[in-house]
Amino acid sequence: MPVITVDIGQMPGKQKPLLIKQLSCSAAEITGIPLSAFTVVIHELPDENIGIGAKTVTEMKAEARGG
C-alpha cells in the first residue's frame, strides 16, 4: 500500500479532498498501481513551525501586511 505524505501549511478544509484526489490519481497513473491502493496523509503545520530564509512564515506574513 503506497503512502503519499504531504507536509504543508494550514489550508482550507475544502481544498484537502481535491489535493488527495489529484495526488492519488497522478501517482496511480505514473506508477500503474491501482488508485484504490493509495493512502494520502496531510500533515498541516502551523505558520510558526515553518521557516524560510531564517524567518517563520508568521513573520513573513506580518511583514507582507506591513506589520
C-alpha positions in Angstrom: 0.0 0.0 0.0 1.8 3.2 -1.2 1.5 6.2 1.2 1.8 9.8 0.0 2.7 12.2 2.8 2.3 15.9 2.4 3.8 18.4 4.9 2.0 21.7 4.3 1.0 24.9 6.0 -2.6 25.3 7.1 -5.1 25.0 4.3 -8.8 25.3 4.0 -10.7 22.1 4.5 -12.4 22.3 1.1 -9.0 22.1 -0.6 -8.0 18.9 1.1 -10.3 16.5 -0.9 -9.1 17.9 -4.2 -5.4 17.6 -3.1 -5.9 14.0 -2.0 -7.7 13.1 -5.3 -5.2 14.7 -7.6 -2.2 13.3 -5.8 -3.7 9.8 -5.8 -4.7 10.0 -9.4 -1.4 11.3 -10.6 0.6 8.7 -8.6 -1.7 5.8 -9.9 -1.3 7.0 -13.5 2.5 7.3 -13.2 3.1 4.1 -11.3 0.4 1.8 -12.7 -0.6 0.9 -9.2 -4.4 0.9 -8.7 -5.8 4.1 -7.3 -7.5 2.2 -4.5 -4.1 1.2 -3.1 -3.0 4.8 -2.3 -3.2 6.4 1.1 -2.7 10.2 1.4 -1.7 11.7 4.7 -1.7 15.5 5.1 0.3 17.0 8.0 -0.7 20.6 8.5 2.0 22.7 10.1 1.3 26.0 11.9 3.0 29.0 10.3 5.3 29.5 13.3 6.7 26.0 12.7 7.8 26.7 9.1 10.9 28.8 8.5 12.2 30.2 5.2 15.3 32.3 5.0 15.7 32.5 8.8 12.1 33.8 9.2 9.0 32.0 10.2 6.0 32.1 7.9 4.2 34.0 10.6 6.9 36.7 10.4 6.9 36.8 6.7 3.1 37.2 6.6 3.3 40.0 9.1 5.9 41.8 7.0 3.8 41.4 3.9 0.9 43.1 5.6 3.2 45.9 6.6 3.3 44.9 10.3 
